Amino acid sequence: MILESYVTPAAVIVFSAICTQVIEGYYVRKMDSDSSHFADFADPANNGERGIDVGAFRRNDGQIVLVVVNDSNSNRFMNLSGLTGSCADVYEVSPSKSASVVSSLSVNGGGESSYVFPKKSVNIIVCKNSGFSGEYKFISAYNNRALENQYWSNSNGGNIAMYDYLGQTNQKWIVTPVGGGYYKIINKFSGKAMDVAGWSTANGWNIHQWSYVGGNNQKWRFEDSGNGTINIVSKLSGKCADIEDWNYGNNANVQQWTIGDGANQKWQLSRP
């Protein structure tokens, strides 16, 4: 999107400033699977008026950010009834406005149904409390295999490994926010949490499952690793989930390792 074609150079400067504050480090992602009504309000044909373009981002903590450009010569409204989260802050970025919140909306599919965007403006909507939550699968960008509870274990210490995705419950994970941009990751089959063995902060230590007790070795954040992938990073060690020894086959082990640029540390997070 060429912003200069929509707004004046002064607005582009303000836009750059607010991007640094609000969406730096976010990664672009299709939202239709994570926000069930995204297509309803992102599609200009369904917004009542044309001239609005929408870009969807997801922050590292999972919260949704929209960039809305009104390139028309008049004010335009946009249907926001499908936004998720408890509320949404609207930033207007234009020569006549500072980079600050100009409105706060009550949303979550039943709040305010529309918002009017000024002509020739760039706007940012931050949907609060819209982070990752619910059932997901983790697919390796390296071998296209799924993170799973190996051998369908119900026990503490059961191993976590890789296997072809078959849609089984041992390959599905319940992701729940625990605060500060961190999540617990619970195996759907066993009900146990992804856990760094032995509370280790060293490279090469195993990642297995354990009953959730709220330890930092059981809390994880998702960091952008490019091209729609993430690193799964331990709060305890700052190291990420890594396919051991670049093993490509089924039953490859998963350990923690210092974050690098290897595909064996990159994961696609999506709904099963």
C-alpha positions as CSV (number, residue, x, y, z in Angstrom):
1,M,0.0,0.0,0.0
2,I,1.5,3.4,-1.1
3,L,0.4,5.7,1.7
4,E,1.6,8.8,-0.3
5,S,-1.2,8.2,-2.7
6,Y,-3.8,8.5,0.1
7,V,-2.5,11.3,2.3
8,T,-0.1,14.2,2.3
9,P,3.6,13.7,3.2
10,A,3.0,15.3,6.6
11,A,0.5,12.5,7.4
12,V,3.0,9.9,6.3
13,I,5.5,11.2,8.8
14,V,2.8,11.0,11.6
15,F,1.8,7.5,10.3
16,S,5.5,6.3,10.6
17,A,5.6,7.7,14.2
18,I,2.5,5.9,15.3
19,C,3.5,2.7,13.6
20,T,6.6,2.7,15.7
21,Q,4.5,3.0,18.8
22,V,1.7,0.7,17.9
23,I,2.6,-1.9,15.3
24,E,6.3,-2.3,15.2
25,G,7.2,-5.9,15.5
26,Y,3.7,-7.1,14.4
27,Y,3.3,-9.6,11.6
28,V,0.8,-9.7,8.8
29,R,-1.6,-12.6,9.1
30,K,-4.9,-13.6,7.5
31,M,-7.6,-12.9,10.1
32,D,-10.6,-14.9,8.9
33,S,-9.7,-18.0,11.0
34,D,-9.0,-16.0,14.1
35,S,-11.8,-13.4,14.0
36,S,-14.9,-15.1,12.8
37,H,-16.5,-12.0,11.3
38,F,-13.4,-10.4,9.9
39,A,-14.6,-10.7,6.3
40,D,-17.8,-8.9,7.2
41,F,-16.1,-5.7,8.1
42,A,-12.9,-5.9,6.1
43,D,-14.6,-6.3,2.7
44,P,-15.3,-2.8,1.4
45,A,-18.4,-4.2,-0.4
46,N,-20.0,-4.9,2.9
47,N,-19.2,-1.6,4.6
48,G,-21.9,0.5,3.1
49,E,-19.6,2.8,1.3
50,R,-16.6,2.4,-0.9
51,G,-13.2,4.1,-0.5
52,I,-12.0,2.2,2.6
53,D,-9.0,-0.1,2.5
54,V,-8.1,-2.3,5.4
55,G,-4.8,-4.0,6.4
56,A,-4.9,-6.6,9.2
57,F,-2.0,-7.2,11.6
58,R,-1.6,-9.4,14.7
59,R,0.6,-8.1,17.5
60,N,3.2,-10.4,19.2
61,D,0.8,-10.9,22.1
62,G,-2.0,-11.9,19.7
63,Q,-4.0,-8.7,19.7
64,I,-5.6,-7.6,16.4
65,V,-4.6,-4.3,14.8
66,L,-6.3,-2.8,11.7
67,V,-4.9,-0.1,9.5
68,V,-7.8,1.7,7.8
69,V,-7.2,4.0,4.9
70,N,-9.9,6.3,3.6
71,D,-8.7,7.5,0.2
72,S,-11.9,9.2,-0.8
73,N,-12.7,12.9,-0.9
74,S,-15.4,12.5,1.8
75,N,-15.9,11.0,5.2
76,R,-16.7,7.2,5.1
77,F,-18.1,4.8,7.6
78,M,-17.0,1.3,8.3
79,N,-18.9,-1.5,9.9
80,L,-17.0,-2.6,13.0
81,S,-19.6,-5.0,14.5
82,G,-17.4,-8.1,13.9
83,L,-14.4,-6.8,15.9
84,T,-13.2,-9.1,18.7
85,G,-12.0,-7.9,22.1
86,S,-13.5,-5.9,24.9
87,C,-12.9,-2.5,23.3
88,A,-11.0,-0.9,20.5
89,D,-9.0,2.3,20.5
90,V,-9.0,4.3,17.3
91,Y,-5.9,6.4,16.4
92,E,-6.3,9.0,13.6
93,V,-3.2,9.7,11.6
94,S,-3.5,12.9,9.5
95,P,-1.9,16.4,9.2
96,S,-4.6,17.9,11.4
97,K,-4.4,15.3,14.2
98,S,-1.7,14.1,16.6
99,A,-0.8,10.5,16.9
100,S,-3.2,9.8,19.8
101,V,-6.4,8.0,20.6
102,V,-9.4,9.9,19.2
103,S,-12.1,7.4,20.2
104,S,-12.6,4.3,22.2
105,L,-15.3,1.9,21.1
106,S,-17.2,-0.8,22.9
107,V,-17.1,-3.7,20.5
108,N,-17.2,-7.5,20.6
109,G,-20.0,-8.2,18.1
110,G,-22.8,-6.1,19.6
111,G,-21.3,-2.8,20.5
112,E,-21.0,0.2,18.3
113,S,-21.7,-1.0,14.7
114,S,-19.8,1.6,12.7
115,Y,-17.2,4.4,12.8
116,V,-16.8,7.4,10.5
117,F,-13.3,7.8,9.1
118,P,-12.3,11.3,7.8
119,K,-11.5,11.9,4.2
120,K,-7.9,11.3,3.0
121,S,-6.9,9.8,6.3
122,V,-5.0,6.9,7.7
123,N,-6.3,5.3,10.9
124,I,-5.2,2.6,13.3
125,I,-7.6,0.5,15.4
126,V,-6.1,-1.5,18.3
127,C,-8.5,-4.3,19.5
128,K,-7.8,-4.8,23.2
129,N,-8.0,-8.2,24.8
130,S,-8.2,-9.9,21.4
131,G,-5.1,-12.1,21.8
132,F,-4.7,-15.8,21.0
133,S,-7.3,-17.9,22.8
134,G,-8.7,-21.3,22.1
135,E,-7.7,-24.4,20.2
136,Y,-4.7,-24.3,17.8
137,K,-2.3,-26.5,16.0
138,F,1.5,-25.8,15.6
139,I,3.0,-26.7,12.3
140,S,6.7,-26.6,11.7
141,A,7.9,-24.3,8.9
142,Y,10.9,-26.8,8.5
143,N,9.3,-30.2,8.1
144,N,5.5,-29.3,7.9
145,R,4.8,-31.7,10.7
146,A,2.7,-31.0,13.8
147,L,3.7,-30.5,17.4
148,E,2.2,-33.4,19.4
149,N,2.0,-35.2,22.7
150,Q,4.1,-38.2,21.7
151,Y,2.5,-41.6,22.1
152,W,-0.7,-40.2,23.5
153,S,0.8,-39.8,27.0
154,N,-1.4,-38.9,30.0
155,S,1.6,-38.7,32.3
156,N,3.8,-35.9,33.6
157,G,7.0,-35.9,31.7
158,G,5.3,-37.2,28.5
159,N,7.4,-36.1,25.6
160,I,6.5,-33.5,23.0
161,A,7.6,-34.3,19.4
162,M,6.8,-33.9,15.7
163,Y,4.5,-36.0,13.6
164,D,2.5,-35.7,10.4
165,Y,-0.7,-33.8,11.2
166,L,-3.6,-36.2,11.5
167,G,-6.1,-33.9,13.3
168,Q,-5.9,-36.0,16.5
169,T,-6.5,-34.5,19.9
170,N,-2.8,-35.1,20.9
171,Q,-1.9,-32.7,18.1
172,K,-4.3,-29.9,19.3
173,W,-3.4,-27.3,21.9
174,I,-5.5,-25.0,24.0
175,V,-3.8,-21.6,24.2
176,T,-4.9,-19.3,27.0
177,P,-3.5,-15.9,28.0
178,V,-1.9,-15.7,31.5
179,G,-0.9,-12.0,31.4
180,G,2.0,-9.9,30.2
181,G,1.7,-11.3,26.6
182,Y,2.4,-14.8,27.8
183,Y,0.3,-18.0,27.3
184,K,-0.1,-21.4,28.7
185,I,-0.2,-24.1,26.1
186,I,-2.3,-27.1,27.2
187,N,-2.5,-30.4,25.2
188,K,-6.1,-31.2,24.4
189,F,-5.7,-34.9,24.9
190,S,-3.8,-35.0,28.3
191,G,-4.8,-31.6,29.8
192,K,-1.1,-31.0,30.6
193,A,1.0,-28.0,29.8
194,M,4.0,-27.5,27.5
195,D,6.9,-27.3,30.0
196,V,10.7,-26.8,30.0
197,A,12.1,-29.8,31.8
198,G,14.0,-29.2,35.0
199,W,13.4,-25.4,35.0
200,S,16.5,-25.2,32.8
201,T,17.7,-22.1,31.1
202,A,20.3,-24.0,29.0
203,N,20.3,-24.9,25.4
204,G,19.3,-28.5,24.6
205,W,16.9,-29.1,27.5
206,N,13.8,-31.0,26.6
207,I,10.3,-29.6,26.2
208,H,7.8,-32.0,27.6
209,Q,4.3,-31.9,29.2
210,W,3.5,-31.4,32.9
211,S,0.5,-30.6,35.1
212,Y,0.1,-26.8,34.9
213,V,1.2,-25.0,38.1
214,G,1.8,-21.6,36.7
215,G,5.6,-21.7,36.6
216,N,7.6,-19.5,34.2
217,N,8.8,-22.7,32.5
218,Q,5.2,-23.2,31.5
219,K,4.6,-19.8,30.1
220,W,5.3,-18.9,26.5
221,R,5.1,-15.9,24.2
222,F,4.9,-15.8,20.4
223,E,7.4,-13.7,18.5
224,D,7.3,-12.8,14.9
225,S,9.8,-14.9,12.8
226,G,8.7,-13.7,9.4
227,N,6.4,-15.0,6.6
228,G,3.5,-15.7,8.9
229,T,5.5,-17.8,11.3
230,I,6.3,-17.4,15.0
231,N,8.9,-18.5,17.6
232,I,7.5,-20.1,20.7
233,V,9.6,-18.5,23.5
234,S,9.9,-19.6,27.1
235,K,9.4,-16.9,29.8
236,L,11.9,-18.7,32.0
237,S,14.8,-19.1,29.6
238,G,14.1,-16.7,26.8
239,K,14.9,-19.6,24.5
240,C,12.5,-21.1,21.9
241,A,11.0,-24.4,20.9
242,D,13.5,-26.0,18.4
243,I,13.4,-29.3,16.5
244,E,16.5,-31.1,17.8
245,D,19.3,-31.7,15.3
246,W,17.2,-30.5,12.4
247,N,15.6,-33.9,12.3
248,Y,13.1,-34.0,9.4
249,G,11.3,-37.2,10.2
250,N,8.3,-38.2,12.3
251,N,9.0,-38.4,16.1
252,A,11.7,-35.7,15.9
253,N,12.3,-34.4,19.4
254,V,11.6,-30.8,20.5
255,Q,14.0,-28.9,22.8
256,Q,14.7,-25.3,23.7
257,W,17.5,-23.3,22.0
258,T,18.7,-19.8,21.6
259,I,16.6,-18.0,19.0
260,G,18.2,-17.9,15.6
261,D,16.9,-17.8,12.0
262,G,16.5,-21.6,11.5
263,A,13.3,-22.9,10.0
264,N,13.4,-25.6,12.7
265,Q,12.5,-22.9,15.2
266,K,9.6,-21.4,13.2
267,W,6.0,-22.4,13.5
268,Q,2.7,-21.7,11.8
269,L,0.0,-21.2,14.4
270,S,-3.6,-21.8,13.1
271,R,-6.9,-23.3,14.0
272,P,-7.2,-27.1,13.5
